[in-house]
Amino acid sequence: MRVRLKTKLVLAITLMVTALVAALSFIYVSQIVRQRINSDYQTGSLAASMLLQAAEDALDVDLSNAPNPTAEHEQLEEALQTDSGLNTVMNSMVGNTPIIYDAAVVGTDDKILFSSNPQNFGKPADTRASFAEINNRSPWRQIRWVFDKSNLYTVYEIRVAPDRQGMGFGTVRVGISPVFLKNELQPQIKRAAWFSLIAIVVSLVLAAALSNVALHPLETISRRLDVLTAAHIGPPLASEGRRRTDEVGAVTSKIDRIGREIRDVKEVFSALKENLDQIMGNLQDGLILFTRDWRAVLVSASAESFLGKPRSEVLGQEIDRVFTEQTALGREILGAIAAHEPFSGREIETESRHRIQLSLDLIEEHGERIGALVTMRDAESVRQIENEIELSRRLAAIGRLTSGVAHEVKNPINAIVVHLEILRQKLQGVEPDIGRHMDVIGSEIQRLDRVVQMLVDFTRPVELRLADVDLRRVVDDVILLSSPDAERHNVKLLREIPPAPLIAKIDVDLVKQAILNVVLNGMQAMAAGGTLRVTAHRDDRAGAVIDIADSGPGIPAEIREKVFDLYFSTKKTGSGIGLAMTFRVMQLHNGSVDFDTGAGGTTFHLRFPVAEARDGAAELATGSRTSV
């Protein structure tokens, strides 16, 4: 059976008020009853004490001349009965105090010596319940005693005994009648009960009114949710039908459905944000996206190097907090925004002599500004990329040319070699100088054949045999292979590798040859010997990096752009293919190679994508067997 929330609320409030009123009423009634019973007990005790004092005063006589105990007893009775003070106290108590039914002085033999009722003189005293026991009862038992009609005419007593022995009597007893006490308390308790009942009825009415007021917003929310859920959210799930069906249950069901949709949207948003963060983290350009109120909501990881502050300090900041007029970067951007003039590819020089390509795009919709995008690019990196592209283009062109030349030259060389051997056999034993000249011709032809073979190898399509390899092992192999040359050139090899593996998906033979080319080139650059340091480490942005640093004189500025050109060499016996081959191998592995040089030596940086970060490239390489 469906119970409305309003009914539950009314019942709950009524029960709460009922319990509260009942508790307060009980406390109030119990206090009244206790105070009244205690007051009557104190009154009776005071009367008994006064009567005791009067009896002691009345018996303050000399009984030594009594001839026997019987005479002594008669003298006691006469002293008590004839004492005017005792009679006055006795009559005053009984006549003026409604709750005192009677009073008596009882001897040690439990017979009445003096009483407010003269007919009781000399009679045994009645046994009565103690009024102190009623006074010491719990509140609930005292209330029940007040409404107990069976003891309405029961007389209770309060007893007091003299402090001194030999006073001639045992106790003073005051009889307490509960009639007046109960007749006075019962109307008060009934009035309290009526007030409690009225309070409960009033609380019922107030609870109904309060529930209407309290649930009205809930009903309004429910109607608004109906509009929202009907427009965007499907029907409730089967599990929602088993929930509570009151107003809160209906609203809860609708909120759950809205929450389900929000969770789905949040999951999609989280996935998009994760992908966007990954993209922004891998971008080399510094990107900052601003909203219509000029607050930064998207910042790439590279922007930190341009701004000199972490992303956390940029996100959420206004544009004039991100860029300031005190910097060249800030003056360009803030000035263009003030003039409402976007620009692209503007090259500026920062205070640290670093050149940046800067772009500002104002994002508008229907003529209204909705945001702005600031792009910062390292001008030196741009030029380096352009140089690499130009170098790749030249290598490709040279490769196409040398491929044809090598093909055309190879066949004549083979023919010359054959005919040279025939001629050598025919001229055998003739002039010795002729044999010597024949040997020189043969040697030069073999050298020419090796050069042509190198051209063929360089331009031949390469089939990569990729595998997950620890670059630390490759470095160790290269160090081992180059050790004899290092001793010959008086070069000290130093090796620095991390304790953790550096896994990359590479062709081991090609990468080993590429690294070896750089190592040998570094050794040859140190004519008088020196130190060659090979370092492997992980870089969060570049992946795995192998640095090869020599202590030579450095590369002259006029030939730095030609270092990776095919056939370019500064050595008399150099072929100019080694570093070009290294550049090509790094391209095949989606890596890069560059160098820093100066008077203290040259450092080549070989960067490899780690295996986790280049799954797609690995699949492409293994699936298509990349060739150039």
Sequence and secondary structure as in RCSB ss.txt:
>XXXX:A:sequence
MRVRLKTKLVLAITLMVTALVAALSFIYVSQIVRQRINSDYQTGSLAASMLLQAAEDALDVDLSNAPNPTAEHEQ
LEEALQTDSGLNTVMNSMVGNTPIIYDAAVVGTDDKILFSSNPQNFGKPADTRASFAEINNRSPWRQIRWVFDKS
NLYTVYEIRVAPDRQGMGFGTVRVGISPVFLKNELQPQIKRAAWFSLIAIVVSLVLAAALSNVALHPLETISRRL
DVLTAAHIGPPLASEGRRRTDEVGAVTSKIDRIGREIRDVKEVFSALKENLDQIMGNLQDGLILFTRDWRAVLVS
ASAESFLGKPRSEVLGQEIDRVFTEQTALGREILGAIAAHEPFSGREIETESRHRIQLSLDLIEEHGERIGALVT
MRDAESVRQIENEIELSRRLAAIGRLTSGVAHEVKNPINAIVVHLEILRQKLQGVEPDIGRHMDVIGSEIQRLDR
VVQMLVDFTRPVELRLADVDLRRVVDDVILLSSPDAERHNVKLLREIPPAPLIAKIDVDLVKQAILNVVLNGMQA
MAAGGTLRVTAHRDDRAGAVIDIADSGPGIPAEIREKVFDLYFSTKKTGSGIGLAMTFRVMQLHNGSVDFDTGAG
GTTFHLRFPVAEARDGAAELATGSRTSV
>XXXX:A:secstr
    HHHHHHHHHHHHHHHHHHHHHHHHHHHHHHHHHHHHHHHHHHHHHHHHHHHHHHT S  TT SSHHHHHHH
HHHHHHH HHHHHHHHHHHHH TTEEEEEEE TTSBEEEESSGGGTTSB     BHHHHHTS HHHHHHHHT GG
GTT  EEEEE  SSTTSS  EEEEEE SHHHHHHHHHHHHHHHHHHHHHHHHHHHHHHHHHHHHHHHHHHHHHHH
HHHHHHH     GGGGGS  SHHHHHHHHHHHHHHHHHHHHHHHHHHHHHHHHHHHH SSEEEEEETTSBEEEE 
TTHHHHHTS HHHHTT BHHHHS TTSHHHHHHHHHHHHT  EEEEEEE TTS EEEEEEEEEEETTEEEEEEEE
EEEHHHHHHHHHHHHHHHHHHHHHHHHHHHHHHHHHHHHHHHHHHHHHHHHTTTS HHHHHHHHHHHHHHHHHHH
HHHHHHHHHS      EEEEHHHHHHHHHHHHHHHHHHTTEEEEEE  SS  EEEE HHHHHHHHHHHHHHHHHH
 TT EEEEEEEEEETTTEEEEEEEE S    GGGGGGTTSTT  SSTT  S HHHHHHHHHHHTT EEEEEEETT
EEEEEEEE  GGGGHHHHHHHHHHT   
